[in-house]
Amino acid sequence: MRKILLLEDDMALGQGIRFALQNNDVDVTLCSTMKQARQMLKDAAFDLLVLDVNLPDGSGLELLREVRRSRLTPIILLTANDMETDIVTGLESGADDYITKPFSLAVLRARVNAQLRRQDRGQKDLVELDGFAFNFPRMEFKKDGHPVELSKTEQKLLHLLVSNRGTTLSRGTLVDRLWTDGAEYVDENALSVTIKRLRNKLEDNPSKPQYLKTVYGVGYTWSVQ
């Protein structure tokens, strides 16, 4: 079941959008205020956000910026009268798409389905968990909303670990996957050094890692919390 959060203060329009989008595979939660939307985002995870820009208690652009500090959830903006400033600001703030009012519900449904399909294709490359946001295709990594700079080798190692989180990967497997063009010539400490650097960048206490853990005698795992 895919979950969509719809923020629209015009209840008649909101109900119409909800009716157009909801089906056996998609559940739509309708909110009419920023306060309601913020509470829903605290209580549940969503696969897509559809946000009206002009609201009685604020702006959907404000909520967009709040979400982007810690999440990569796809966001579609609903803007009135083709307001160019809203569109530009929204896209620069991290919106994935926008639709101007008035619009066809069929067009909105198509745009929503396109975002959900894109998410399905890239779900292994876009990871959000416990305050981390890892966007591997864009090489963007955040911890608690703050950017983290990773080397190419650190990115590859992180991708291997979080894609197989909860599973222990042996040192040999990791070395072979990280240095595919010459693993036999890699110093045996290279992996340990890369692990240490990654912990220093991601763990609150690198000497007692919560996520990137050593399984002694075997290898490493990204622990499932």
C-alpha positions, 0 to 999 in steps of 0.5 A, spaced: 500 500 500 502 506 497 501 512 502 500 519 500 499 525 504 495 531 501 495 538 503 489 542 501 485 547 504 479 547 499 475 541 502 471 540 496 477 540 491 481 536 496 476 530 497 475 530 489 483 529 489 482 524 494 477 520 490 481 520 484 487 518 487 485 513 492 485 505 490 486 498 492 494 500 492 494 507 494 491 510 501 490 518 501 490 522 507 487 529 506 489 535 511 487 542 510 492 545 515 499 546 516 498 543 523 495 537 521 500 535 516 506 536 521 502 532 525 501 526 520 508 527 518 510 525 525 505 519 526 506 516 519 511 515 513 509 517 506 511 515 499 509 522 496 506 529 498 502 533 494 502 540 497 498 546 496 502 552 496 497 557 499 494 555 506 490 558 511 496 557 517 502 558 512 505 556 506 506 549 503 513 552 501 515 552 508 513 545 509 517 543 503 523 546 506 522 543 513 521 536 510 527 536 505 531 537 511 531 530 513 527 526 508 527 525 500 520 523 499 517 526 493 513 532 493 508 535 488 506 542 489 499 545 487 500 552 485 495 557 483 494 562 477 501 559 474 505 563 479 512 563 477 515 565 483 512 559 487 514 554 481 521 557 481 522 557 489 518 550 490 523 547 485 529 550 488 527 548 495 527 541 492 520 540 489 519 534 484 514 537 480 508 542 480 501 543 477 498 549 476 490 550 478 486 549 475 488 542 473 485 536 470 484 530 475 487 526 470 493 530 469 494 530 476 493 522 477 498 521 471 503 526 475 502 522 481 503 515 478 509 518 475 513 520 481 511 513 484 514 509 479 520 513 479 520 511 486 519 504 485 525 504 480 530 508 485 528 505 492 534 501 493 538 508 491 534 512 495 534 511 503 531 514 509 532 511 516 533 514 523 535 521 521 539 519 515 537 521 508 542 517 502 541 519 495 546 515 491 544 517 484 545 524 486 551 523 491 547 527 496 548 524 503 545 527 510 545 526 517 539 529 521 538 534 515 546 536 515 550 534 508 555 529 509 561 529 504 563 522 502 569 519 498 567 515 492 569 509 496 565 511 502 559 511 498 560 504 495 561 501 501 555 505 504 551 503 499 553 495 499 551 496 507 545 499 507 542 495 501 543 489 505 542 492 512 541 486 517 546 482 513 553 481 515 557 482 509 564 478 509 571 482 508 572 479 502 566 480 499 566 488 501 574 488 498 572 485 491 566 489 490 569 496 492 576 494 488 573 490 483 579 492 478 584 490 483 582 487 489 588 482 490 593 488 490 589 492 495 592 493 502 588 489 507 588 495 512 584 499 506 577 496 508 578 498 515 581 505 514 574 506 509 570 503 515 573 508 520 572 514 516 565 512 514 564 511 522 567 518 523 562 521 519 556 518 520 556 515 527 555 519 534 560 515 537 564 512 532 568 508 538 561 505 539 558 504 533 550 504 533 549 502 525 556 500 522 558 494 526 563 489 526 561 482 526 568 479 529 571 474 525 566 475 519 565 482 516 561 488 517 553 490 517 549 496 517 545 494 524 537 494 523 534 498 529 
